[in-house]
Amino acid sequence: MRGIFLAIFLLALGFSGAATAQDDNPWLEAGRAKAEIEACLAAAPEDAGNAGQDCTDRYVTQCAEAGNWTTLAMNFCQYEATGYWDEVVKAREMEIVAKENQRLTDWVEASAIAYEKHRELTCLRFQIPMGTMYGPMLAACYSRMALERASVLEDFIGEEPLIVPEVEE
């Protein structure tokens, strides 16, 4: 769904402007979001509150600033951050499933379905085709939701993951 919204938004602004916005911003280079967010996370004190959100916000702010705070730049920067957290989610889900614990695998599958529904319903309020800031707000919503999912999955990684109840079908 978010891909469709981004595609419509890019069409409205024109592809040449989109290409220029991406090409001129070094913060949108492949792998830059991952490198910046992970470096920030590594430097964050353990009692830093919500380091994931703070580091994501830091990356997006620096990226958007490099893009002259245009709506398009804000969209691209937010979606780069979302892409980073989506990859973290995938890696953590795979790590949990690799434990070969059927209870954990069932939980990952059931919670992934619930997460998708929750994300779409939560971010739906920003899928309004009016006003230039709804695009960046939608992108930020997806980013926050991916970070939230990654944080939940972190509880099930390691030597002693949390115990989960049986999944009811």
C-alpha positions in Angstrom: 0.0 0.0 0.0 2.7 2.5 0.9 4.5 1.7 -2.4 1.3 2.7 -4.3 1.0 5.9 -2.3 4.7 6.8 -3.0 4.3 6.0 -6.7 1.3 8.3 -7.0 3.2 11.0 -5.1 6.2 10.7 -7.3 4.1 10.8 -10.5 2.4 14.0 -9.2 5.8 15.7 -8.7 7.3 14.4 -11.9 10.0 11.8 -12.2 12.8 14.3 -13.1 12.4 16.1 -9.8 12.4 12.8 -8.0 15.6 11.6 -9.7 17.3 14.9 -9.0 16.3 14.9 -5.3 17.7 11.4 -4.9 20.9 12.0 -6.9 21.8 15.2 -5.1 21.4 13.9 -1.5 24.4 11.8 -0.3 22.2 10.6 2.6 20.2 8.6 0.1 23.1 6.6 -1.1 22.7 2.8 -0.9 23.5 1.6 2.6 23.8 5.1 4.1 20.7 4.8 6.3 21.8 1.4 7.7 25.3 2.7 8.4 24.1 5.9 10.1 21.4 4.3 12.2 23.6 1.5 13.3 26.5 3.8 14.2 24.1 5.9 16.2 22.7 2.8 18.0 26.2 1.5 18.8 27.1 4.9 20.3 23.8 5.2 22.3 24.0 4.6 26.1 22.0 1.5 27.2 19.7 3.7 29.3 19.1 6.2 26.4 15.3 5.8 26.4 14.3 5.0 22.8 17.6 4.9 21.0 16.0 3.3 17.9 13.6 6.3 17.4 16.2 8.8 18.4 18.7 7.4 15.8 16.1 7.1 13.2 15.0 10.7 13.8 18.6 11.9 13.6 19.2 10.1 10.3 15.9 11.5 8.8 16.6 15.0 10.0 20.2 15.1 8.5 18.9 13.5 5.3 16.0 15.9 4.9 18.3 18.8 5.7 20.7 17.7 2.9 17.6 17.6 0.6 16.7 21.2 1.6 13.7 20.0 3.6 11.6 19.5 0.4 8.6 17.2 0.8 10.2 14.9 -1.7 13.4 14.7 0.3 11.5 14.1 3.5 9.6 11.2 1.8 12.8 9.6 0.5 14.6 9.9 3.8 11.7 8.5 5.8 11.3 5.5 3.4 15.1 4.9 3.6 14.7 4.6 7.4 11.6 2.4 7.0 13.6 0.2 4.7 16.3 -0.2 7.3 13.9 -1.2 10.0 12.0 -3.5 7.6 15.3 -5.3 7.1 15.9 -5.6 10.8 12.4 -7.1 11.2 13.0 -9.7 8.5 16.4 -10.6 10.0 14.9 -11.0 13.5 11.9 -13.0 12.2 14.4 -15.4 10.4 16.5 -15.6 13.6 13.5 -16.6 15.7 12.2 -19.1 13.2 15.8 -20.6 12.9 15.5 -21.6 16.6 13.2 -24.4 15.3 10.8 -23.9 18.1 7.4 -24.5 16.8 5.8 -22.3 19.4 8.0 -19.4 18.5 7.5 -20.0 14.8 3.8 -20.0 15.2 4.0 -16.8 17.2 6.1 -15.1 14.6 3.7 -16.0 11.8 0.5 -15.0 13.7 2.1 -11.8 15.0 3.3 -10.8 11.5 -0.3 -11.0 10.3 -1.6 -8.9 13.2 1.3 -6.4 12.7 0.4 -5.9 9.1 -3.2 -5.2 9.9 -2.2 -2.9 12.8 0.3 -1.0 10.7 -2.2 -0.4 7.9 -5.0 0.7 10.3 -2.6 2.9 12.3 -1.1 4.6 9.2 -4.4 4.9 7.3 -5.1 8.3 8.8 -2.2 9.7 6.7 -3.3 8.2 3.4 -5.2 11.4 2.5 -4.4 12.9 -0.9 -4.4 16.5 0.2 -1.6 18.6 1.6 2.0 18.1 1.0 2.9 16.9 4.5 0.7 13.8 4.5 3.3 12.0 2.4 6.1 12.5 5.0 3.7 11.8 7.8 2.6 8.5 6.2 6.3 7.6 5.6 7.1 8.4 9.2 4.2 6.3 10.4 5.5 3.3 8.5 9.0 3.9 9.9 7.7 4.0 13.5 5.7 0.9 13.0 8.6 -1.1 11.6 10.8 0.1 14.5 8.1 -1.0 16.9 7.9 -4.5 15.3 11.7 -4.8 15.5 11.6 -3.9 19.2 9.0 -6.5 19.9 10.9 -9.2 18.0 14.1 -8.3 20.0 12.5 -9.9 23.0 12.5 -13.3 21.3 16.2 -13.3 20.3 19.0 -14.6 22.3 19.6 -17.6 24.5 16.5 -17.2 26.5 13.6 -15.7 24.5 10.4 -14.8 26.2 7.9 -17.5 26.5 4.9 -17.1 24.3 1.4 -18.6 24.7 0.0 -21.1 22.3 -1.4 -19.4 19.2 -5.1 -19.7 19.0 -6.5 -20.2 15.5 
